[in-house]
Amino acid sequence: MSSESRVYLLGRTALDRHAYRLLLARELRITPSVESGYCPREVWSAMRSEPELAIAELDRADSVARDCTAMILRLRPQTRVVVLSASVDPAEVSIWSGVGLTGYVVKDGGPGELAAALQALATGGSFFSDGVRDTLVSGRVAPHALSSLSRREAELLPLLARGLTLRAASAAMKVSYKTADCYRTSLLRKLGVRDRVELARFAIRQRLIEP
């Protein structure tokens, strides 16, 4: 990756972006030409610079960050996108499946691993840290993430993902509302999603329901 390359840096806050701008300049001699938070309007504006590389820094992905990152590739498919994250949890990593990332770098690897990733991308390749490639390439959560669900939690998942209210789902399962609420809380925690919208997107990506 040459110092003249157009690099786009994404981060949740201005402080996050400032810290990684300094790291990139000091360790890798890269100066981002544009930066933004995870906001569709900001991404749209930043993409006018036609970046060659986008570095998306965040530790906890959510549907908004995923959609903003996917937006980069919809606007400019030739942009190479690498996620820089501390997370290796399959349930969290799987959020990025289907986006079309060129790389996923785990922060524990330090600047050296990021440098290796950028070098691979510069030569037309890709780079995924150990432990995340299978999850991203397969487009599915690693087996133990789904298999960790109890029978009743697995039964509740598609009901909620299809839009049933918790009360309607509890009636379909013939359990009390309170019991269904306990299943829901455990289900969301195990899959690493926060609400019904993320659960629906997860279920669609995992082909548990039809879009």
HELIX and SHEET records of a PDB file:
HELIX    1   1 ALA A   14  LEU A   23  1                                  10    
HELIX    2   2 LEU A   24  LEU A   28  3                                   5    
HELIX    3   3 PRO A   40  ALA A   46  1                                   7    
HELIX    4   4 MET A   47  SER A   49  5                                   3    
HELIX    5   5 SER A   63  LEU A   75  1                                  13    
HELIX    6   6 PRO A   90  VAL A   93  1                                   4    
HELIX    7   7 SER A   94  TRP A   96  5                                   3    
HELIX    8   8 LYS A  107  GLY A  109  5                                   3    
HELIX    9   9 GLY A  110  ALA A  122  1                                  13    
HELIX   10  10 ARG A  133  SER A  138  1                                   6    
HELIX   11  11 PRO A  143  SER A  147  1                                   5    
HELIX   12  12 ARG A  151  ALA A  161  1                                  11    
HELIX   13  13 LEU A  166  MET A  173  1                                   8    
HELIX   14  14 TYR A  177  LEU A  191  1                                  15    
HELIX   15  15 ARG A  196  ARG A  205  1                                  10    
SHEET    1   A 6 VAL A  34  SER A  36  0                                        
SHEET    2   A 6 VAL A   7  GLY A  11  1                                        
SHEET    3   A 6 LEU A  53  GLU A  57  1                                        
SHEET    4   A 6 ARG A  80  SER A  85  1                                        
SHEET    5   A 6 GLY A 103  VAL A 106  1                                        
SHEET    6   A 6 PHE A 127  PHE A 128  1                                        
END                                                                             
